[in-house]
Amino acid sequence: MHRPFVSSATLALANLLALIVLTATPADAQLAVSAWPKHQHDLQNTGRSDTLRGPVGPTPRILWRYTSRGGERRAAVSVMPDGTLVVPNGRHPVSAHDPATGTVLWDTKQRGDIWAVIERSQPAISADGHIYFGERGNNLWSFTPPSTIDWRYKVRADGDVMTPPTVGPNGTIYMASDALAAGWFFAINPDGSVKWKAVIGGSPHNVSPALSHDASTVYITAGGNKLIAVDVDTGAERWRIVLAPGGSGSRHPNFSPVIAADGTIYVANMHGVSAVEPVAGVRLWEARFPATQFLSPPALGADGTLYVGGTSQPSTFYALDPVDGSVLWKHRMTLPGRFSNTPPIVDADGNVFVGSATAFYAFDGDGDGAGGGRVLWTLDIGLVIQSGLTLAADGLLVGGGGRELMAIVD
């Protein structure tokens, strides 16, 4: 069914009304209310929007294209409360775009004099308009568009800030750095000062921290094999669990934890997908598949179903039962390639969107009813996809490959 593209003005009005409804929330510095304010949408990294729908095909089209001036794009797009797209842009390193046309509105390098290289750190946006992102110069930046540098925090060790930051309800920013493989995990106050630093051991490379629903615990993975729970007030470690032998299986995987409605934590790594109980850190189950690595986190459907891409020959996309990890349905991909740093996302109708190799796919979240996937559409863009997708407005899907960013609509 065709859904018209929602203009940025309409989206801005809708977000303004949402903000008015939510005025009881405590801090202006908390995560923004927008279509997609951070990595995998929310504080629990579910990758799901309960209000927006993606293009359902069967023949989606590219509304516009933008070629990055800063090199290849390796992080997904975030969305401001007014609908503006915030694009990780390599050496520039962040630019803003009109969602209807792709037109560049501002650029941090030109307007804010930020000379840095953003890699995997998808920006996080606060309710009061600050944009937080990490970069390869060991810095976390706070930037207010179009041209104000609020502050930068420099990690005092050689370690890129590749983590997509997370903004808690009180405005605390959570991020991490390799820090010479020591694994430094930070809570940064909204003014740029350090609330606490925890040494977690092993690389937290390209991992977005996830918060418990009561915002008392923050979870992060390190070394590709450990899940660690940390007290948000003190930085004290509550527990840790080793989920697999060490090793990342790829140069730039994404092992971000994902939290379900009941608090269960899901982690995908090169050995399989694990479910972990949140109080004591006990593993509930693990799903493994022969000769298959998981290099991107799952997304969660509204009913708790896990959607995750497994890299193998050929790669396979799975829907897993949250109770025991059993396969509800699976789909073998037609193009050879990895699901590496390409997490799926889920729309309000339960449709699932994901990139693999050089193509984007849309699946019916319920599968075909016979254990297989039901593909709604496939769009081969001819470029290797290295980041996730974003639902930027109703009917508007944004993603890309190489140096290209594109908007996909029905």
C-alpha positions as a printed Julia matrix, in Angstrom:
410×3 Matrix{Float64}:
  0.0     0.0    0.0
  1.38    3.42  -0.93
  2.08    5.75   1.97
  2.82    9.37   1.12
  6.07   10.86   2.39
  5.52   13.02   5.46
  7.07   16.48   5.1
  9.58   17.81   7.6
  7.1    20.47   8.67
  4.42   17.86   9.45
  6.92   15.74  11.31
  8.12   18.76  13.29
  4.55   19.51  14.38
  4.01   15.9   15.42
  7.23   15.88  17.43
  6.34   19.21  19.05
  3.02   17.76  20.2
  4.83   14.7   21.52
  7.19   16.92  23.48
  4.28   18.8   25.02
  2.71   15.52  26.12
  5.99   14.43  27.68
  6.73   17.58  29.66
  6.73   15.58  32.88
 10.1    14.07  31.96
 12.88   15.45  34.17
 15.78   16.76  32.07
 16.1    18.8   28.91
 19.4    17.03  28.25
 17.78   13.59  28.03
 17.45   11.71  24.75
 15.44   13.59  22.15
 11.9    12.66  21.19
 12.31   12.13  17.47
 11.84    9.53  14.78
 15.29    8.01  15.42
 17.51    9.88  17.94
 20.35    7.33  18.36
 21.81    3.96  17.44
 18.99    1.43  17.05
 16.37    4.0   18.03
 16.12    3.9   21.84
 17.88    3.42  25.17
 17.39   -0.35  24.98
 18.76   -0.61  21.4
 15.62   -2.43  20.22
 15.84   -1.14  16.65
 12.07   -0.72  16.59
  9.7     2.16  15.97
  6.18    1.72  17.32
  4.83    4.7   15.37
  6.51    4.78  11.94
  6.07    2.47   8.98
  8.61    1.69   6.32
  8.08    1.33   2.56
  6.39   -2.0    1.83
  6.95   -2.16  -1.93
  6.81   -4.22  -3.98
  8.85   -1.73  -6.03
 10.37    0.92  -3.74
 12.2     3.83  -5.31
 15.1     6.07  -4.36
 13.78    9.54  -3.57
 17.21   11.21  -3.45
 20.92   10.46  -3.19
 23.74   12.28  -1.44
 27.44   11.59  -2.0
 29.54   12.09   1.13
 32.33   14.61   0.85
 34.11   13.05   3.81
 34.69    9.49   2.62
 32.82    6.25   3.2
 29.92    6.25   5.65
 30.19    3.59   8.38
 27.51    4.72  10.84
 23.75    5.1   10.54
 21.76    8.33  10.41
 20.05    9.94  13.42
 17.08   12.32  13.35
 16.55   15.67  15.11
 13.16   16.51  16.7
 12.28   18.69  13.7
 12.97   15.81  11.29
 16.41   16.98  10.13
 18.75   14.1    9.3
 22.08   14.04  11.14
 24.54   12.17   8.94
 27.92   10.72   9.99
 30.09   11.92   7.16
 33.65   10.68   7.58
 36.14   13.53   7.6
 33.56   16.31   7.74
 32.44   14.6   10.17
 28.69   15.35  10.64
 26.28   17.06   8.28
 22.56   17.85   8.43
 20.13   17.18   5.59
 16.57   17.98   4.65
 14.7    14.64   4.75
 12.56   15.5    1.71
 15.38   16.46  -0.65
 18.71   15.42   0.91
 19.9    19.05   0.71
 22.8    19.85   3.06
 21.67   22.33   5.75
 24.9    22.6    7.74
 28.24   20.87   8.15
 30.31   20.63  11.35
 33.61   20.99   9.54
 32.62   24.11   7.66
 30.45   25.76  10.3
 31.81   24.41  13.57
 35.49   23.91  12.71
 35.51   20.3   13.94
 38.44   18.69  12.15
 37.92   15.03  12.94
 37.05   11.68  11.41
 33.86    9.97  12.53
 33.86    6.2   12.04
 31.26    3.96  13.71
 29.93    6.46  16.23
 26.35    7.17  15.2
 25.37   10.51  16.78
 22.99   10.66  19.73
 20.71   13.69  20.04
 19.47   15.23  23.28
 16.08   16.86  23.82
 17.7    20.29  24.13
 19.38   19.99  20.73
 22.92   18.82  21.49
 24.49   16.27  19.17
 27.02   13.87  20.71
 29.45   11.8   18.67
 32.86   10.17  18.99
 35.74   10.2   16.51
 39.15    8.79  15.73
 41.05   11.58  17.45
 40.05   10.06  20.83
 37.36   12.7   21.43
 33.69   12.8   22.33
 32.11   16.0   21.0
 29.03   17.96  21.99
 27.81   20.16  19.17
 24.77   22.44  18.92
 23.76   23.2   15.34
 24.4    24.98  13.2
 27.81   26.11  14.46
 28.38   25.87  18.22
 30.96   23.54  19.76
 29.75   23.05  23.33
 32.73   21.0   24.48
 34.9    18.02  23.7
 36.16   15.34  26.05
 39.5    13.8   25.1
 40.31   10.26  26.23
 43.8    10.37  27.76
 44.98    7.19  26.07
 45.37    6.11  22.5
 41.96    4.75  21.68
 39.42    5.9   19.12
 35.92    6.71  20.33
 34.0     4.39  18.03
 31.03    3.79  20.32
 27.66    5.29  19.38
 26.89    7.22  22.6
 23.76    6.77  24.69
 22.03    9.65  26.53
 20.31    8.69  29.78
 17.14   10.22  31.27
 19.17   12.61  33.43
 21.32   13.73  30.51
 24.35   11.57  31.3
 26.2    10.48  28.17
 27.59    6.92  28.14
 30.45    6.09  25.8
 33.6     3.98  25.69
 37.06    3.83  24.16
 39.52    1.03  23.41
 42.14    3.01  25.39
 45.08    0.77  24.44
 42.85   -2.3   24.83
 42.12   -1.45  28.49
 38.49   -0.75  27.7
 37.54    2.53  29.37
 33.83    3.07  29.93
 32.66    6.62  30.74
 29.68    8.45  32.12
 29.96   12.08  31.01
 27.85   14.87  32.52
 25.95   17.19  30.14
 28.59   19.89  30.75
 31.41   17.61  29.54
 32.84   16.71  32.94
 33.42   13.08  33.9
 30.89   11.53  36.26
 32.82    8.26  36.45
 35.21    6.05  34.52
 35.22    2.25  34.69
 37.96    0.0   33.33
 36.08   -2.93  31.82
 38.96   -4.76  30.1
 38.98   -5.63  26.41
 37.78   -3.58  23.51
 34.27   -2.03  23.57
 34.87   -1.1   19.93
 31.69   -0.07  18.06
 29.34   -0.94  20.95
 26.42    1.27  21.95
 25.63    1.0   25.7
 22.06    0.02  26.62
 20.13    1.13  29.7
 17.79   -0.93  31.85
 14.17    0.2   31.8
 14.49    1.8   35.23
 17.74    3.5   34.1
 19.66    2.13  37.11
 22.01   -0.13  35.15
 23.93    0.36  31.93
 25.1    -2.65  29.92
 28.07   -2.88  27.56
 30.03   -5.65  25.87
 33.84   -5.83  25.71
 36.32   -7.96  23.85
 33.58   -9.42  21.69
 32.73  -11.96  24.38
 31.87  -10.32  27.72
 28.63   -8.65  28.84
 29.06   -6.25  31.78
 26.45   -4.56  33.97
 27.46   -1.24  35.56
 25.73    0.95  38.17
 24.79    4.24  36.5
 25.42    6.34  39.61
 28.83    5.05  40.68
 30.32    3.14  37.74
 30.66    0.08  40.0
 30.44   -3.24  38.24
 27.35   -5.22  39.22
 28.27   -8.39  37.35
 29.9    -9.71  34.2
 29.46  -12.87  32.17
 31.79  -14.41  29.61
 29.57  -15.51  26.75
 32.17  -17.08  24.46
 35.9   -17.42  23.82
 37.56  -14.11  22.97
 37.81  -12.62  19.52
 35.67  -10.39  17.38
 35.56  -12.4   14.16
 35.74   -9.25  12.06
 37.5    -5.91  12.11
 34.34   -3.88  12.73
 31.52   -6.0   14.14
 28.81   -4.53  16.34
 28.08   -6.43  19.55
 25.74   -3.87  21.17
 23.43   -5.36  23.83
 19.66   -5.24  23.3
 17.1    -5.2   26.12
 13.61   -6.67  25.91
 10.46   -5.4   27.62
 10.91   -7.9   30.47
 14.54   -6.81  31.0
 16.16   -9.82  29.32
 19.41   -8.83  27.6
 20.26  -10.25  24.2
 23.78  -10.26  22.79
 24.88  -11.51  19.38
 28.56  -12.26  18.84
 30.65  -14.37  16.5
 29.68  -17.57  18.33
 25.92  -17.18  18.59
 23.02  -15.3   20.15
 22.62  -15.33  23.94
 19.82  -14.35  26.31
 20.93  -13.15  29.76
 18.89  -12.62  32.94
 19.42   -9.02  34.13
 19.65   -9.32  37.94
 22.46  -11.85  38.38
 23.77  -12.03  34.83
 22.91  -15.67  34.25
 22.67  -16.96  30.7
 19.19  -18.3   29.92
 19.95  -19.78  26.51
 22.3   -19.63  23.55
 21.43  -20.17  19.89
 24.29  -21.41  17.7
 24.34  -22.37  14.07
 27.09  -24.27  12.2
 29.8   -22.1   10.6
 27.8   -18.93  11.36
 29.01  -15.71  12.98
 26.79  -12.92  14.28
 28.47   -9.57  13.68
 25.48   -7.25  14.18
 22.99   -6.96  17.05
 19.4    -8.22  16.76
 16.3    -6.07  16.57
 13.22   -6.85  18.65
  9.67   -7.07  17.36
  6.79   -5.84  19.5
  6.09   -9.45  20.52
  9.73  -10.0   21.51
 10.81  -11.88  18.39
 14.52  -11.45  17.68
 15.55  -10.64  14.12
 19.23  -11.1   13.37
 21.55  -11.7   10.44
 24.0   -14.61  10.56
 27.13  -14.42   8.43
 27.95  -17.7    6.74
 28.13  -19.16   3.22
 25.49  -18.25   2.3
 24.49  -15.75   4.98
 21.08  -16.32   6.57
 18.56  -14.0    8.19
 16.8   -15.44  11.26
 13.69  -14.81  13.34
 14.26  -16.35  16.78
 11.84  -17.21  19.59
 12.73  -15.07  22.65
 11.79  -17.91  25.02
 14.44  -20.41  23.93
 16.2   -19.09  20.82
 14.59  -21.59  18.49
 14.19  -20.62  14.84
 10.75  -19.29  13.92
 11.78  -18.72  10.32
 14.9   -18.13   8.25
 15.87  -16.83   4.85
 19.03  -17.6    2.89
 20.39  -14.45   1.27
 20.86  -14.48  -2.49
 23.93  -12.21  -2.58
 27.24  -13.25  -0.96
 28.26  -10.93   1.86
 28.23  -10.23   5.59
 25.81   -8.81   8.12
 28.61   -6.78   9.73
 27.56   -3.59  11.56
 24.25   -3.83   9.68
 21.58   -4.42  12.35
 17.97   -4.87  11.22
 15.19   -2.48  12.18
 11.46   -3.08  12.72
  8.56   -0.77  11.87
  5.16   -0.25  13.52
  3.56   -2.93  11.33
  6.17   -5.51  12.28
  7.98   -5.38   8.95
 11.74   -5.86   9.15
 14.38   -4.01   7.1
 18.05   -4.93   6.81
 21.09   -4.48   4.6
 23.35   -7.32   3.48
 26.15   -7.26   0.91
 24.97   -4.65  -1.63
 21.2    -4.9   -1.14
 18.47   -3.82   1.23
 15.68   -6.28   2.09
 12.22   -5.87   3.57
 10.66   -8.9    5.29
  7.25   -9.64   6.71
  8.03  -10.12  10.39
  5.76  -13.17  10.56
  7.59  -15.04   7.81
  5.82  -17.11   5.16
  4.01  -19.39   7.62
  6.12  -22.4    6.66
  9.44  -21.62   8.35
 10.77  -19.38   5.61
 11.03  -15.63   5.19
  8.54  -13.67   3.1
 10.43  -10.99   1.2
  8.4    -7.84   0.57
 11.07   -6.28  -1.64
 14.77   -6.22  -2.44
 16.76   -3.21  -3.62
 20.31   -3.78  -4.86
 22.21   -0.47  -4.67
 25.46   -1.86  -6.07
 27.51   -0.62  -3.08
 28.76   -2.52  -0.04
 26.54   -1.67   2.94
 28.51   -0.93   6.13
 25.91    0.58   8.45
 22.33    0.21   9.58
 19.1     1.75   8.36
 17.0     4.56   9.86
 13.26    5.13   9.77
 13.39    8.9    9.39
  9.65    9.56   8.93
  6.54    7.59   8.01
  7.34    5.76   4.79
 10.92    7.11   4.62
 13.84    4.71   5.01
 17.38    6.15   4.96
 20.6     4.21   4.46
 23.29    3.57   1.91
 26.68    2.12   1.06
 30.14    3.37   0.25
 30.0     7.16   0.08
 26.31    7.18  -0.94
 23.36    8.02   1.29
 19.87    7.52  -0.11
 16.24    7.87   0.89
 13.95    4.97  -0.01
 10.17    5.35  -0.36
  7.27    3.53  -2.03
